[in-house]
Amino acid sequence: TQSLLIWGVLLSISFIPSVIVAKPPEIKTRLLLLPVIMATASVLFTVLAVKMAAAKRMALRDHDIVFRSGLWWRKTVLLPRNRVQHIELSSGPLQRKFGLASLKFYTAGGAAVDLQIDGLSQEHARSLRDHVMQQHR
């Protein structure tokens, strides 16, 4: 959602040089290539983002949480449930607008996030957080 907003702004800005330059017409025509390039890049990055989101997998097992991500470079995180200290549910303004949230898992002995899962629906994030914390007790 954030990248869609960013690409929309960049695409809008890319039209400005062709509007400002009035003469000669061949330069103006070349400047119109900039929005075409930006639109092509936005489509490619959107397709890539969708494929990366589809490559994410999560499993709640009896003793751990497994999260796998990555399109080319795969990363698998195994987080033992008995080490989970607390879980933070967060959502920024754009995430809230689209009903999305992020879950951040913190473990004992660390101040940094050990596992972050983005792009969950708010309902799913809440139920996942509650389920993991209930099982932890």
C-alpha positions, 0 to 999 in steps of 0.5 A: 500500500505504501509503495503504491502511494509512493509510485503514484507520487513519483509518476505524477512528478515525472510529468512535470518536466514535460509540462514545464518545457515548451520548446523544442517539441522533440525534447518535450517528446523525449521528456514524455518517456520519463512517465512511461519509464516510471509506469513500467517500473511501477508495474514491475515492482508491483508484480515483484511485491505480489510475488514476494508476498505470496512467497511468505509462509507461516506455521504455528507448531506445538513448540515454535513459530516458523516464518519463511520469506524471500523470493530469491534469498530464502529466510526461515525463522524458527522462534521457540514459543517458550522464549516469546516475551511479548508480542506487539501488534502495530499498524500505521495510518495506511495499514489501518486504512486498508485493515492491515497490521504487523505482528512483532515478536520479542524474545527473552534476552533481546531488545530487538524484534526477533520476528516481524510479520507484515501485511496481516489483516487486523482480525487475523493479527489479533487472533494470532497474537491472542492464540500464541499468548494464551498457549504461552501461559 
